[in-house]
Amino acid sequence: MKKLMAAVAAVAMASTLAACSGNEAAPTPTAAEKLTVGYPTDITGRNVDPALTVGGSAAPFLYSVYDTLFKFDQDGVPQPNLASKSELSADGKTMTLTIKEGVKFQDGSPLTAKDVVFSIDRSRGADATLKGPTQASSLAAVAAVSSPDDKTVVISMKQPNPILPNVLAYFPGMVVPAAYIAKVGNDGFLKAPIGSGPYKLTSATQGQSLELAAFADYTGSPKPAYKDVTLKVLTDGSARLAALRSGGIDFAVDVDVTQSASLESSGFTVKGNRAGARLSVLLNGKTPGLSDPKVSRAFNMAVNIEAIRDSLFSGKATLASTIDPTVSVDKIEPYKQNVEEAKKLLDEAKFDRSRTLILDYPAGNFPQGELIVQAVQSDLAAVGVKVDLRPMDTNTWSEKLQSKSLDDLSLFRSRNTTYDSFQSINDAFTCSGPYSMWCDPKLDEQLVGLSTKGGAERVSGFLDFNKAVHENPPSIFLVDPDQICAMKKGIEWQATPGTTNFTFAQIQPVS
């Protein structure tokens, strides 16, 4: 932790995406026609496709380009959106959606029920031409999707899925144009994606910037206020702050909370959001020894998460006690640092401390990520565990995450994406999860049983599940930091409570 405190004190491919044809009329001009956003993540390649992305950090971009069948309200309850109406059968196994009329894609073509069927099938892995869909597990209960007419979609399920509307308010519910993808192919879609959201992507240069233009025919809300939005890729947090101060950007995503007071005194607006984005260090269950509960508990006892919260986030974070962003610390008590007990558990497990573990992390992608991994490295060294740090660019890290080829340890962020426990647990910590390197068949069986439960039974069941996970931890539970964004005066941002998801249409000039 000395290393952490010292750090705190010291404080190739380029592709241009074709603009889509269609109605190019600009929205009514506002006080500012252009917005430049400093963004911590490079969103190119597979991350521009909602069926292929592995990065939750791409969510603001994806929610800006694509619209969803349902939409979360301010209380986290999914409400009809592109689906103007939904009906569930008495047995809970058939959902019928009525698709809103008059919606257009950004190439001017109408959005119909056939596009919805195509999009859901694509996300759930029913399209053989799409390799490696990342959302299939969240749609595993779906048996078939059909469209009896242009405005009706019928989703047939193998068993009830009480949170299907939640899932369809996230990436699996983003609708893409079937005819356009049939014409350009999946690779062509990655080069020039289009949706029905408030902004359309007009060009992108890997590692540098993405250009978006307001879509005049967007039918949802809020409406895009800026004619053009530039996402400037600045993976280093200090670079985003410097660009904001110099006027190079107007809005900075994920800023260092310790700089809030300085920014505010300089005339900038800083806004925080309790966003349910839990940071942890994944343990690779294939690494000898790491799947032993004594070892994983010892790793949790070795790391001083209170110091991480207080020193790196100025207290603007909550401690994590499990992998599930929906479970608060008043339900399950977090691990406390206990170096001697950690050493004892490692001795009992006969853990090989002569080897050096590798800790992968996406450079600049997570708030205070570099300092967090240094803190973990220092604290594990105190119990005799040697760790080397391996920074990666976001795309490389995402590809390794999806291919399950990350090293022994990896910094990771599980997000409250659906206001429910299932997806964050299933995707990263089950035997068949799309990017899981952990496998506990007993917990998997328990999770399958919970997937069909609803209401209070679901809530209590997931609490019991998380208590079991706490005793056999698949990661080092760290902190849940507030989402902090900073902006120049004259701009307001309507954050989405409880999640890091938002659209660039939620950034508006002050009226």
Sequence and secondary structure as in RCSB ss.txt:
>XXXX:A:sequence
MKKLMAAVAAVAMASTLAACSGNEAAPTPTAAEKLTVGYPTDITGRNVDPALTVGGSAAPFLYSVYDTLFKFDQD
GVPQPNLASKSELSADGKTMTLTIKEGVKFQDGSPLTAKDVVFSIDRSRGADATLKGPTQASSLAAVAAVSSPDD
KTVVISMKQPNPILPNVLAYFPGMVVPAAYIAKVGNDGFLKAPIGSGPYKLTSATQGQSLELAAFADYTGSPKPA
YKDVTLKVLTDGSARLAALRSGGIDFAVDVDVTQSASLESSGFTVKGNRAGARLSVLLNGKTPGLSDPKVSRAFN
MAVNIEAIRDSLFSGKATLASTIDPTVSVDKIEPYKQNVEEAKKLLDEAKFDRSRTLILDYPAGNFPQGELIVQA
VQSDLAAVGVKVDLRPMDTNTWSEKLQSKSLDDLSLFRSRNTTYDSFQSINDAFTCSGPYSMWCDPKLDEQLVGL
STKGGAERVSGFLDFNKAVHENPPSIFLVDPDQICAMKKGIEWQATPGTTNFTFAQIQPVS
>XXXX:A:secstr
 HHHHHHHHT           S        S SEEEEEESS   GGGGSTTT   GGGHHHHHHH  BSEEE TT
S EEESSEEEEEE TTS EEEEEE TT B TTS B  HHHHHHHHHHHTT  TTS   SSGGGGTTEEEEEEEET
TEEEEEESS  TTHHHHTTSGGGB   HHHHHHHHHHHHHHS   SSSEEEEEEETTTEEEEEE TT  SSS   
 SEEEEEE  SHHHHHHHHHHTS SEESS  GGGHHHHHHTT EEEEE   EEEEEEE TTSTTTTSHHHHHHHH
HHS HHHIIIIISTT EEE SSS TT  TTTS      HHHHHHHHHHTT  TTSEEEEEEETTTSTTHHHHHHH
HHHHHHTTT EEEEEEE HHHHHHHHHTT   SEEEEEEE SSSSSHHHHHHHHSTT TT     HHHHHHHHHH
TT  HHHHHHHHHHHHHHHHHS SEEE EEE EEEEE TTEEE   TTSS   GGGEEE  
